[in-house]
């Protein structure tokens, strides 16, 4: 889709009829529109979204606040005149699949006596200039537009400064932005709804089973349902804590940023941050060492009884003797041979023969051994225990040593951090002291949350294990329960369906995430300067939907990158959203960017100016004169990609005029 022309009539700041011709031919595919904030740059994108989708609001608009689309001056003139209302309209010309289309959407507006403006939709017409056909039915026009651009991903073709800034912050806004982007790119709304419906049906069926069951089966069902509810509560509580942890981490970062501005404590703050980072690693190692020691708890009791085990073995050896016969024959078998006076080979013998005496001796030995069988088994078990305990004492000693080492290091780190805290909070500036005290309180709350999170994780694991046992119990009881087989089958099929859909949804999501990670990493590599490119390698979407960038050693590095690099990362990710949404690295939709340069360095700006024309079929750049001064303008236009340039000039309050400007001749 290529937009060739946009005509607005009494729409937002644009009084009367005003038109923009967009660059779209050959290499000159960039249209630059310069205007100060409030002049209507975003209003142009709003006009495109209104014409295509009838949108009255954009994502960045304040929730719950209505946006007036009609021009204020025209409304006042109408109110002072005939007061019949005014028509506001947007007409957009675009090319798609070698055809030339025109879409016209309008509304009627009238100011009421109470000062409120009543707006209602009027016309919606789609014209195919290739063959002159017209579509006036709303459903048919909307179906055509939907086939052209899925409404769920339309926002990814508009970059505004707020979205770019939002993605630079490691907080819930960033996670929600990433998660929403992934959900929209999946385009499986109906699948998600179906999964929710099946989930509700499964719960209802489980309740029915519980209602109609009796005895042990009913008790097991009640226990399963209770465990499932507890697991869900634990997960929800973990999610709440995780959200609070993110907010606390953001606040710590904000406080650190403020404190770093105060040069006299910046060194101490950096040292404290490094020590706290090391403390996180040591704390993790300490927790793992505790778990390893806990795993040896059952062995400790046996080690204490090791001397007793050796004494028991000694007594058994004395009682049983060291020699034990191989179990080739039983006493009853030998007794039968003696009674028959026949050797095992079939040869006969007499009672006073040597063979008879040997068999009698063997019979007595075997008889004695069989009577002591329980003692032999006990001896075998004692020896097995002794063998198991070999080396466990040294392993226990190592575990205790590891734990002590971690404890010692933690004590040292806590002492150093406390000294640095005193250094920071002891500053003569009241603001520094207050920030330091707040930071200590936030860190304490964060540590408490971490303990609670781990407790919930352990509780969750125990509940899951208990649930697995109950599920096995239910399988055994199912046959004995005498329940209606149809209800049991229904529950099984619903559970299988939910599991299959969960796996499919997770699979789809992982595919989209991989595409986003790859596209973002490639975009980032292009937009970074040489230094950043050498250091920053890959971008990953973490499990909590936060963005993380990895350095050349495959280590998480987001916390260490500059604000400008964060801006580049945001642009890389938003561009990747548009690329994945379009299904191609080369975007086939116009790309709108509102004040994208922000805090970008000169190198990053130049890389962006070179990069977007390579991946977009049309770029509409909305800028202010502070980021697009004469130097930037000359450099960009000399590249040969800028085809049109406009200025938005304010002629009076609430009225903006579109004025065409000259583009540098680069021939």
C-alpha positions in Angstrom: 0.0 0.0 0.0 1.4 3.4 -1.0 -0.4 6.6 0.0 -0.2 9.2 -2.8 -2.5 11.9 -1.4 -4.2 13.0 1.8 -7.0 15.6 1.7 -8.6 17.0 4.8 -11.6 19.2 5.2 -12.3 20.9 8.5 -10.4 18.1 10.3 -8.7 18.8 13.6 -6.4 21.9 13.1 -6.8 21.9 9.4 -9.4 24.5 8.5 -10.9 24.4 5.1 -9.6 22.0 2.5 -5.9 21.1 2.6 -3.9 18.5 0.8 -0.6 16.8 1.1 1.0 14.9 -1.8 3.3 12.2 -0.5 6.6 11.1 -2.0 6.4 7.6 -3.4 8.2 7.3 -6.7 11.5 5.5 -7.1 14.2 6.2 -4.5 12.5 9.5 -3.4 10.1 7.8 -1.0 10.5 10.0 2.1 8.1 12.8 3.0 9.3 15.1 5.7 6.7 17.2 7.6 8.1 19.7 10.0 6.1 21.4 12.7 6.3 22.4 16.4 4.3 20.3 18.9 0.6 21.1 18.7 0.7 22.1 15.1 -0.9 18.8 13.9 1.8 16.4 13.0 0.1 13.6 14.8 -3.2 14.9 13.4 -2.0 13.8 9.9 -1.6 10.2 11.1 -4.9 10.5 12.9 -6.5 11.5 9.6 -5.1 8.4 7.9 -6.4 6.1 10.7 -9.8 7.8 10.6 -10.1 7.4 6.9 -9.0 3.8 6.9 -10.6 2.5 10.1 -12.9 5.2 11.4 -10.6 5.5 14.5 -11.5 8.5 16.6 -8.7 8.0 19.1 -5.1 6.8 19.0 -3.2 4.6 21.4 -1.4 7.5 23.0 -4.6 9.5 23.7 -5.6 9.8 27.3 -8.0 7.1 28.4 -11.6 8.3 28.8 -11.0 11.6 27.1 -12.9 12.3 23.9 -11.0 13.7 20.9 -12.7 16.4 18.8 -12.2 15.7 15.1 -14.1 18.7 13.8 -12.2 21.9 13.3 -12.9 24.4 16.2 -12.9 27.5 14.0 -15.4 26.0 11.6 -17.7 25.0 14.4 -17.7 28.5 15.9 -18.4 30.0 12.5 -21.3 27.6 12.1 -22.7 28.4 15.5 -22.5 32.1 14.8 -24.2 31.6 11.4 -26.9 29.2 10.3 -26.0 26.6 12.9 -26.7 23.6 10.6 -23.5 21.8 11.5 -20.4 21.2 9.5 -18.9 18.3 7.6 -15.4 17.1 8.5 -13.9 14.6 6.0 -10.7 12.9 5.0 -10.0 11.7 1.5 -7.1 9.4 1.0 -5.6 8.2 -2.4 -3.5 5.1 -2.4 -2.1 2.4 -4.6 -2.3 -1.3 -3.9 -1.8 -4.3 -6.1 -1.3 -2.1 -9.2 -4.7 -0.4 -8.6 -5.5 3.2 -7.7 -8.0 3.7 -4.9 -9.7 6.6 -3.2 -11.3 6.3 0.2 -13.6 9.0 1.6 -14.9 9.1 5.1 -16.8 12.0 6.7 -18.8 13.0 9.7 -21.3 15.7 10.6 -20.6 17.9 13.7 -22.8 20.5 15.5 -22.1 22.4 18.6 -24.9 22.1 21.1 -26.3 24.8 23.5 -24.4 23.2 26.4 -21.1 23.7 24.6 -20.7 20.0 23.8 -20.1 18.9 20.2 -22.3 16.2 18.7 -20.4 14.2 16.0 -21.9 11.4 13.9 -20.7 9.4 11.0 -21.8 10.4 7.6 -20.3 8.9 4.4 -17.9 6.1 3.7 -17.1 5.5 0.0 -14.4 3.5 -1.7 -13.6 4.2 -5.3 -11.5 2.0 -7.6 -10.1 4.5 -10.2 -8.8 1.6 -12.2 -12.2 0.6 -13.4 -14.4 3.4 -11.9 -16.3 1.1 -9.5 -17.6 2.4 -6.2 -18.4 0.7 -2.9 -20.7 2.4 -0.5 -21.8 -0.4 1.8 -19.9 0.0 5.1 -19.4 -3.7 5.7 -17.9 -4.2 2.2 -15.5 -1.2 2.6 -14.4 -2.4 6.0 -13.8 -5.9 4.8 -11.6 -4.5 2.0 -9.6 -2.5 4.4 -9.2 -5.4 6.8 -7.8 -7.6 4.0 -5.4 -4.7 3.2 -4.2 -4.2 6.8 -5.2 -6.2 9.9 -6.5 -3.7 12.4 -4.7 -5.5 15.2 -1.3 -4.5 13.8 -2.1 -1.1 12.3 -0.4 0.7 15.2 3.0 -0.7 14.4 3.3 1.5 11.3 3.3 4.6 13.5 6.2 5.4 15.8 5.7 8.2 18.2 8.2 9.6 20.7 6.1 8.4 23.6 6.1 4.8 22.5 9.8 5.0 21.8 10.4 6.4 25.3 8.1 3.9 26.9 10.2 1.0 25.6 13.4 2.5 26.9 12.1 2.0 30.5 12.4 -1.4 32.2 9.0 -1.3 33.8 5.5 -2.7 33.4 4.8 -0.3 30.5 7.6 -1.9 28.6 6.5 -5.4 29.4 2.9 -4.6 28.5 4.0 -3.0 25.2 6.0 -6.1 24.3 3.3 -8.5 25.4 0.6 -6.7 23.6 2.7 -6.6 20.4 3.3 -10.3 20.6 -0.4 -11.0 21.2 -1.5 -8.8 18.3 1.1 -10.4 16.0 -0.2 -13.9 16.8 -3.6 -13.0 15.3 -5.3 -15.9 17.1 -8.0 -14.0 19.0 -10.6 -16.7 18.3 -8.2 -19.4 19.5 -7.6 -17.6 22.8 -11.3 -17.1 23.3 -11.9 -20.8 22.5 -9.2 -21.8 25.0 -10.9 -19.6 27.7 -14.3 -21.2 26.9 -12.8 -24.7 27.2 -11.2 -23.7 30.5 -14.5 -22.6 31.9 -16.2 -25.7 30.6 -13.5 -27.9 32.3 -14.0 -26.1 35.6 -17.8 -26.5 35.3 -17.4 -30.2 34.4 -15.1 -30.8 37.4 -17.7 -29.2 39.6 -20.4 -31.5 38.2 -18.2 -34.5 38.8 -17.7 -33.4 42.4 -21.4 -32.9 42.8 -22.4 -36.3 41.5 -19.6 -38.3 43.0 -19.5 -40.0 46.4 -17.0 -41.5 48.9 -13.3 -41.5 48.3 -13.7 -40.3 44.7 -15.5 -37.2 45.9 -12.9 -36.5 48.5 -10.2 -36.8 46.0 -12.0 -34.5 43.6 -12.5 -31.9 46.3 -8.8 -32.1 47.2 -7.8 -31.7 43.5 -10.1 -28.6 43.1 -8.8 -27.1 46.3 -5.1 -27.7 45.2 -5.8 -26.1 41.8 -7.3 -23.1 43.5 -4.3 -22.8 45.8 -1.9 -23.1 42.8 -3.8 -20.4 41.0 -3.7 -18.2 44.1 0.0 -18.7 44.4 0.6 -17.9 40.8 -1.5 -14.7 41.0 0.4 -13.7 44.2 3.7 -14.3 42.4 2.5 -12.2 39.5 1.6 -9.4 41.9 4.9 -9.6 43.7 6.8 -9.7 40.4 4.9 -6.5 39.3 5.8 -4.8 42.5 9.4 -6.0 42.2 9.6 -4.3 38.8 8.2 -1.1 40.2 10.7 -1.2 43.1 13.6 -1.9 40.7 12.5 1.0 38.6 12.4 3.2 41.7 15.9 2.1 42.7 17.1 3.0 39.3 15.4 6.4 39.4 17.0 7.1 42.8 20.4 6.0 41.6 20.1 8.2 38.5 19.3 11.1 40.7 22.1 10.4 43.1 24.6 10.0 40.3 23.8 13.5 39.3 25.3 14.6 42.6 28.9 14.1 41.8 30.2 13.8 45.4 28.5 10.5 45.9 28.6 9.1 42.3 31.7 6.9 43.0 30.1 5.4 46.1 26.9 4.7 44.2 28.7 2.9 41.5 30.6 0.8 44.0 27.4 0.0 45.9 25.7 -1.1 42.7 28.6 -3.4 41.8 28.6 -4.9 45.3 24.8 -5.3 45.2 25.1 -7.1 41.8 27.8 -9.3 43.3 25.6 -9.9 46.4 22.8 -11.1 44.1 25.1 -13.7 42.7 26.4 -14.7 46.1 22.9 -14.9 47.5 21.9 -17.2 44.7 24.9 -19.4 45.4 24.1 -19.4 49.1 20.5 -20.5 48.4 21.9 -23.3 46.1 24.3 -24.3 48.9 21.5 -24.5 51.4 19.5 -26.7 49.0 22.4 -29.0 48.5 22.9 -29.3 52.3 19.1 -29.9 52.8 19.4 -32.7 50.3 21.8 -34.4 52.7 19.5 -34.1 55.8 18.5 -37.8 55.6 22.1 -38.8 55.3 23.2 -36.9 58.4 21.2 -39.2 60.7 22.8 -42.3 59.1 26.2 -40.8 59.5 25.6 -40.4 63.2 24.7 -44.1 63.4 27.7 -45.2 61.3 29.6 -46.6 64.3 26.6 -48.5 65.4 26.3 -50.0 61.9 30.0 -51.2 62.0 29.3 -52.8 65.5 26.2 -54.6 64.1 28.3 -55.9 61.2 31.0 -57.1 63.5 28.4 -59.0 65.7 26.8 -60.5 62.6 30.2 -61.6 61.3 31.0 -63.3 64.6 27.6 -65.0 64.8 27.4 -66.1 61.2 31.1 -66.7 60.6 33.1 -65.5 57.6 32.4 -68.4 55.3 29.0 -68.8 53.7 27.9 -71.6 51.4 26.7 -71.0 47.9 23.0 -71.5 47.7 23.2 -74.5 45.3 20.8 -76.8 47.2 18.2 -76.6 49.9 18.1 -78.5 53.2 15.0 -80.4 52.1 16.7 -81.4 48.9 19.7 -82.8 50.8 17.4 -84.6 53.3 15.7 -86.3 50.3 19.1 -87.5 48.9 20.1 -88.9 52.4 16.7 -90.7 52.8 17.0 -92.3 49.3 20.7 -93.1 49.8 21.3 -91.8 46.4 23.9 -89.2 45.3 22.9 -86.2 43.2 24.5 -87.9 40.2 22.2 -91.0 40.7 24.8 -93.3 42.3 23.7 -95.2 45.4 25.7 -95.4 48.7 25.4 -97.0 52.2 24.7 -95.3 55.5 28.3 -96.1 56.8 29.9 -94.7 53.6 32.0 -91.5 53.3 29.4 -90.0 50.9 26.7 -90.5 53.5 28.7 -88.7 56.2 29.6 -85.8 53.9 26.0 -85.3 52.9 25.0 -85.3 56.5 27.6 -82.6 57.3 26.5 -80.6 54.3 22.8 -81.0 55.4 23.6 -79.6 58.9 25.5 -76.6 57.4 22.8 -75.7 54.9 20.1 -76.2 57.6 22.0 -73.8 59.9 22.4 -71.3 57.1 18.7 -71.4 56.2 17.7 -70.8 59.8 20.0 -67.7 59.8 18.7 -66.3 56.4 17.2 -63.2 58.1 20.6 -62.4 59.7 22.3 -62.8 56.3 19.8 -60.4 54.8 20.3 -57.9 57.6 24.1 -58.1 57.1 23.7 -57.4 53.4 21.6 -54.3 54.1 24.0 -53.1 56.8 26.9 -53.5 54.3 24.9 -51.7 51.7 24.3 -48.8 54.1 28.0 -48.7 55.0 28.9 -48.6 51.3 26.4 -45.8 50.7 27.9 -43.7 53.5 31.4 -44.0 52.2 32.4 -40.5 51.0 29.2 -38.9 52.4 31.1 -37.4 55.3 33.5 -35.6 53.0 30.6 -34.5 50.8 28.9 -33.1 53.9 32.0 -31.3 55.0 32.3 -29.7 51.5 28.7 -28.6 51.6 29.2 -27.0 55.0 32.4 -25.4 53.9 30.6 -23.9 50.8 27.8 -22.6 52.9 30.2 -21.0 55.4 32.1 -19.4 52.5 29.0 -17.9 51.1 27.9 -16.7 54.6 31.3 -15.1 55.2 31.2 -13.3 51.8 27.6 -12.2 52.4 28.6 -10.7 55.7 31.5 -8.9 54.1 29.3 -7.6 51.3 26.6 -6.4 53.7 29.2 -4.6 55.7 30.7 -2.9 52.7 27.2 -1.9 51.4 26.2 -0.6 54.8 29.4 1.5 54.9 28.6 2.9 51.4 25.0 3.6 52.5 26.3 5.6 55.4 28.6 7.4 53.1 25.7 8.3 50.8 23.1 9.1 53.4 25.6 11.0 55.5 26.0 13.6 52.8 25.6 17.2 53.8 22.8 17.7 51.2 19.4 16.9 52.6 18.1 15.6 49.2 20.9 13.0 49.1 20.2 11.8 52.6 16.4 11.5 51.9 17.1 9.7 48.6 19.5 7.4 50.4 17.0 6.6 53.2 14.3 5.9 50.6 16.6 3.7 48.7 17.4 1.6 51.7 13.7 1.2 52.4 13.0 0.2 48.8 15.9 -2.3 48.8 14.5 -3.8 52.1 11.1 -4.2 50.6 12.5 -5.7 47.5 14.5 -8.2 49.5 11.3 -9.1 51.5 9.5 -9.6 48.2 12.2 -11.9 47.0 11.9 -14.1 50.1 8.1 -14.2 49.7 8.5 -15.0 46.0 10.8 -17.9 46.8 8.4 -19.2 49.5 5.5 -19.1 47.1 7.6 -20.9 44.5 8.4 -23.7 46.9 4.7 -23.8 48.0 3.6 -23.9 44.3 6.0 -26.8 43.6 4.7 -28.8 46.6 1.2 -28.1 45.6 1.9 -29.3 42.0 3.5 -32.5 43.4 0.5 -33.1 45.6 -1.8 -32.4 42.7 0.0 -35.0 40.6 -0.5 -37.6 43.4 -4.2 -36.8 43.6 -4.5 -37.1 39.8 -3.0 -40.6 40.0 -5.4 -41.4 42.9 -8.3 -40.2 40.8 -7.3 -42.5 38.0 -7.3 -45.5 40.3 -10.6 -44.5 41.9 -12.3 -43.7 38.6 -13.1 -47.3 37.7 -14.4 -48.1 41.2 -16.5 -44.9 41.5 -19.4 -46.0 39.4 -19.8 -42.5 38.0 -21.5 -41.9 34.7 -18.8 -42.7 32.1 -20.0 -39.8 29.8 -19.1 -37.2 32.4 -15.7 -38.7 33.0 -15.0 -38.9 29.3 -16.1 -35.2 28.9 -13.7 -34.1 31.6 -10.8 -36.1 30.1 -11.4 -34.7 26.6 -11.8 -31.1 27.8 -8.5 -31.4 29.8 -6.7 -32.9 26.7 -8.1 -30.1 24.6 -7.0 -27.3 27.0 -3.5 -28.9 27.2 -3.2 -29.1 23.4 -4.4 -25.5 22.9 -2.0 -24.3 25.6 0.9 -26.0 23.8 -0.1 -24.7 20.4 -0.5 -21.1 21.7 2.9 -21.3 23.5 4.4 -22.7 20.3 2.9 -19.8 18.2 4.1 -17.3 20.7 7.6 -18.7 20.7 7.7 -18.6 16.9 6.7 -14.9 16.9 9.2 -14.1 19.7 12.0 -15.7 17.7 11.0 -13.7 14.6 10.9 -10.5 16.7 14.3 -11.3 18.4 16.0 -11.9 15.0 14.5 -8.8 13.3 15.3 -6.6 16.4 18.9 -7.9 16.6 19.5 -7.3 12.9 17.9 -3.8 13.1 20.0 -2.9 16.2 23.2 -4.0 14.5 22.5 -1.7 11.6 21.5 1.3 13.7 24.3 1.2 16.3 27.6 2.9 15.8 30.8 0.8 15.4 31.5 0.8 19.2 28.0 -0.3 20.0 28.0 -2.9 17.3 31.1 -4.6 18.7 29.7 -4.7 22.2 26.0 -5.4 21.7 25.1 -8.7 19.9 21.6 -10.0 20.5 18.2 -8.9 21.7 16.0 -11.3 23.7 12.4 -11.2 24.9 12.6 -12.5 28.5 9.9 -14.7 30.1 8.3 -11.7 31.8 8.2 -9.9 28.3 10.9 -7.4 29.2 13.6 -6.7 26.6 17.2 -7.7 27.3 20.3 -7.0 25.2 23.3 -9.3 25.4 26.9 -8.3 24.9 29.6 -10.1 23.0 30.1 -12.6 25.9 26.4 -13.5 25.9 25.8 -11.7 29.2 22.8 -9.5 30.0 23.9 -5.9 29.4 20.8 -3.7 29.2 21.5 -2.1 32.6 24.9 -0.8 31.2 23.8 0.8 27.9 23.4 4.5 27.4 20.1 6.4 27.0 20.9 6.9 23.3 21.5 3.2 22.9 18.2 2.5 24.7 16.5 4.8 22.2 18.1 2.8 19.3 16.9 -0.5 20.9 13.4 0.9 21.1 13.4 1.9 17.5 14.9 -1.5 16.5 12.1 -3.3 18.3 9.2 -1.2 17.0 10.6 -1.5 13.5 10.7 -5.3 14.0 7.1 -5.2 15.1 6.2 -3.5 11.8 8.4 -6.0 9.8 6.9 -9.1 11.5 3.4 -7.6 11.2 3.9 -7.0 7.5 5.3 -10.5 7.1 8.4 -9.2 5.3 11.6 -7.4 6.1 10.7 -4.9 3.4 7.6 -3.0 4.7 4.8 -2.7 2.2 2.9 -0.1 4.3 3.7 3.6 4.8 5.8 4.0 7.9 5.0 7.1 10.1 7.6 8.3 12.6 6.8 11.2 15.0 10.0 12.8 16.4 12.1 9.6 16.3 15.5 11.2 16.8 15.1 12.2 20.4 18.4 11.5 22.2 20.0 9.8 19.3 23.6 10.7 18.6 24.7 12.0 15.1 25.9 8.5 14.1 22.6 6.9 15.2 20.6 9.6 13.3 22.6 9.0 10.1 22.2 5.2 10.5 18.4 5.6 11.0 18.2 7.8 7.9 20.1 5.2 5.8 18.3 2.2 7.3 14.5 3.0 7.0 14.6 3.8 3.2 16.0 0.3 2.8 13.2 -1.5 4.6 10.2 0.7 3.9 8.3 1.4 0.7 7.3 4.8 2.0 8.5 6.8 5.0 6.6 9.8 6.4 8.8 11.6 8.9 7.2 14.0 11.4 9.8 16.2 13.0 10.4 19.4 15.0 13.0 22.0 14.0 15.1 21.2 17.1 15.8 17.7 15.8 15.7 18.5 12.1 17.7 21.7 11.8 19.3 22.9 8.6 22.4 20.8 9.0 20.4 17.6 9.4 18.0 18.7 6.5 20.9 19.2 4.1 22.5 15.9 5.0 19.3 13.9 4.7 18.1 15.5 1.5 21.6 15.1 -0.1 21.1 11.3 0.2 18.5 11.5 -2.5 15.6 9.8 -0.6 13.6 12.8 0.3 10.9 13.6 -2.3 8.6 16.0 -0.5 9.0 18.6 2.3 6.2 20.4 4.2 6.0 22.9 7.1 3.0 23.1 9.4 2.5 26.8 10.2 0.0 28.1 12.9 -2.0 31.1 11.5 -4.2 31.4 14.6 -5.1 29.4 17.7 -6.4 26.0 16.6 -5.7 26.5 12.9 -2.7 25.0 11.0 -1.8 25.6 7.4 0.2 23.1 5.3 2.9 24.8 3.3 5.1 23.0 0.8 8.8 23.6 1.0 11.7 23.0 -1.3 13.8 19.9 -1.4 17.6 20.1 -2.0 18.4 19.4 -5.6 20.8 16.5 -5.4 21.3 15.8 -9.1 
